[in-house]
Amino acid sequence: MSNEGQLSVRDNTEVSSYFDFENQSTGQVLNDGEFYFYGNYRNDGVLNIDEVWEYVVSYTITQSDINNGGVYNQAFVTGESSTGDTFETEYSVDPSPLNPSDPNYDAAKSDYTFTLLKSRTLLITNPNIYQRVKNN
């Protein structure tokens, strides 16, 4: 999250819609995953002008994610200016969204980031199994 405006942002909240994660610049975690936060160099809990904060959340892939072939996520941030005005909620937008013809495309999540899970194909052979061929 970055502050490219003219006012510092207080009481900011970064929320991830999929990972059940919320942080109020304190490192609060609402899921069981690991959480890392970087960027509050003044250690004041305020997103200052031209400051960038980075959140990294560890997430365990579920069977549902595997069945769906990937994971959708969208983060959003809210906050209050130093003058007490509440900022409009800002949503993340995927810089390279899925094409509507993509089999993983979900129209309800068109602005979400989709992370495709790589699939592997496994072929197991047993050299001890032989097939008899009839001679005609």
Backbone torsions as a table, in degrees:
resi	resn	phi	psi	omega
1	MET	NA	138.7	-179.1
2	SER	-131.7	151.3	177.8
3	ASN	-109.0	102.5	179.7
4	GLU	-104.8	11.8	-178.0
5	GLY	-92.4	-160.2	-177.0
6	GLN	-109.2	-1.6	-179.2
7	LEU	-126.7	147.0	173.3
8	SER	-72.2	153.2	-177.6
9	VAL	-112.8	122.8	178.6
10	ARG	-108.9	162.9	177.3
11	ASP	49.3	38.7	-179.8
12	ASN	-80.0	145.9	-179.3
13	THR	-130.0	123.9	175.8
14	GLU	-101.2	127.0	-177.3
15	VAL	-130.4	136.8	174.7
16	SER	-107.2	123.0	-174.6
17	SER	-66.8	-29.4	-174.6
18	TYR	-95.6	-38.7	-172.1
19	PHE	-84.9	3.5	179.9
20	ASP	53.7	48.3	-174.2
21	PHE	-121.3	135.5	174.6
22	GLU	-141.8	142.6	177.9
23	ASN	-140.9	135.0	175.5
24	GLN	-115.7	53.4	-178.5
25	SER	56.3	25.4	-179.9
26	THR	-121.4	-9.5	-177.3
27	GLY	87.9	16.9	179.3
28	GLN	-68.2	131.6	-179.4
29	VAL	-121.1	131.4	-179.7
30	LEU	-102.1	-1.8	176.0
31	ASN	-119.9	-173.1	-177.9
32	ASP	-91.4	0.4	-178.2
33	GLY	-77.6	165.5	175.8
34	GLU	-78.2	152.4	-177.1
35	PHE	-136.4	135.6	176.6
36	TYR	-129.9	140.2	-179.2
37	PHE	-132.7	131.0	-179.5
38	TYR	-130.7	145.8	167.5
39	GLY	123.4	-19.5	-178.4
40	ASN	-82.9	68.6	-170.4
41	TYR	-65.4	-27.0	176.6
42	ARG	-81.8	-10.2	180.0
43	ASN	56.0	38.8	-178.1
44	ASP	-111.5	-0.5	179.8
45	GLY	70.9	14.9	-179.3
46	VAL	-117.8	130.1	175.1
47	LEU	-81.7	97.1	-175.3
48	ASN	-76.2	163.2	179.9
49	ILE	-56.2	133.1	-178.9
50	ASP	66.3	12.1	177.7
51	GLU	-90.4	147.3	179.1
52	VAL	-123.6	129.5	175.6
53	TRP	-112.4	142.8	179.7
54	GLU	-124.9	133.4	177.5
55	TYR	-115.0	134.6	176.4
56	VAL	-127.6	123.7	-178.0
57	VAL	-122.2	132.6	175.2
58	SER	-85.6	135.1	-177.5
59	TYR	-133.8	134.0	177.9
60	THR	-92.6	123.5	179.5
61	ILE	-63.7	136.5	179.9
62	THR	-102.3	168.6	176.4
63	GLN	-62.2	-36.5	177.7
64	SER	-61.6	-40.4	176.4
65	ASP	-61.2	-42.9	179.5
66	ILE	-63.1	-44.6	179.0
67	ASN	-62.2	-35.5	-179.6
68	ASN	-82.0	-11.5	178.8
69	GLY	81.7	3.8	-179.9
70	GLY	173.6	-172.7	-176.2
71	VAL	-129.6	130.3	172.9
72	TYR	-96.9	143.8	174.9
73	ASN	-153.4	144.1	172.2
74	GLN	-143.1	130.7	178.1
75	ALA	-102.5	154.6	171.9
76	PHE	-144.7	159.0	-175.7
77	VAL	-133.7	142.3	173.8
78	THR	-127.4	165.1	178.9
79	GLY	-177.3	179.1	-178.4
80	GLU	-131.4	138.9	-179.7
81	SER	-75.0	167.8	178.4
82	SER	-66.3	-14.4	176.8
83	THR	-94.5	-0.3	176.3
84	GLY	96.9	-1.4	178.4
85	ASP	-79.1	139.6	178.1
86	THR	-86.1	131.3	177.9
87	PHE	-80.2	150.5	174.2
88	GLU	-66.5	141.7	179.6
89	THR	-60.5	132.5	-179.5
90	GLU	-109.8	126.3	-179.3
91	TYR	-104.4	144.2	175.2
92	SER	-71.3	149.5	177.7
93	VAL	-128.8	129.8	-180.0
94	ASP	-66.3	124.3	179.8
95	PRO	-69.3	-17.8	177.3
96	SER	-136.6	73.5	-176.5
97	PRO	-67.0	161.2	178.0
98	LEU	-67.5	145.8	174.6
99	ASN	-73.8	139.7	179.0
100	PRO	-55.8	-20.6	178.0
101	SER	-83.9	-8.2	178.9
102	ASP	-67.6	135.9	-178.9
103	PRO	-62.8	-20.6	178.8
104	ASN	-91.4	-0.7	-176.9
105	TYR	-66.0	134.5	176.2
106	ASP	-127.0	112.1	-176.3
107	ALA	-58.9	-29.9	179.1
108	ALA	-72.6	-13.9	-177.6
109	LYS	-127.5	38.2	-173.7
110	SER	-64.5	-26.6	178.7
111	ASP	-94.5	-3.5	-179.9
112	TYR	-74.9	157.5	172.4
113	THR	-87.0	130.6	177.6
114	PHE	-111.0	124.9	176.5
115	THR	-106.8	113.2	-179.0
116	LEU	-74.4	133.2	175.1
117	LEU	-85.6	132.6	177.8
118	LYS	-73.9	135.4	179.2
119	SER	-104.8	154.5	178.0
120	ARG	-125.1	144.4	176.3
121	THR	-108.3	133.2	-178.3
122	LEU	-122.0	125.4	176.6
123	LEU	-114.2	118.8	179.4
124	ILE	-105.8	125.5	176.9
125	THR	-119.7	152.3	178.8
126	ASN	-124.5	111.1	-177.6
127	PRO	-68.8	-9.0	-178.5
128	ASN	-88.3	-1.2	178.5
129	ILE	-103.8	123.8	-178.7
130	TYR	-119.8	146.6	176.5
131	GLN	-107.2	129.9	179.4
132	ARG	-83.0	138.3	177.4
133	VAL	-110.8	127.7	179.0
134	LYS	-76.3	136.5	173.2
135	ASN	-90.5	129.0	179.3
136	ASN	-91.8	NA	NA
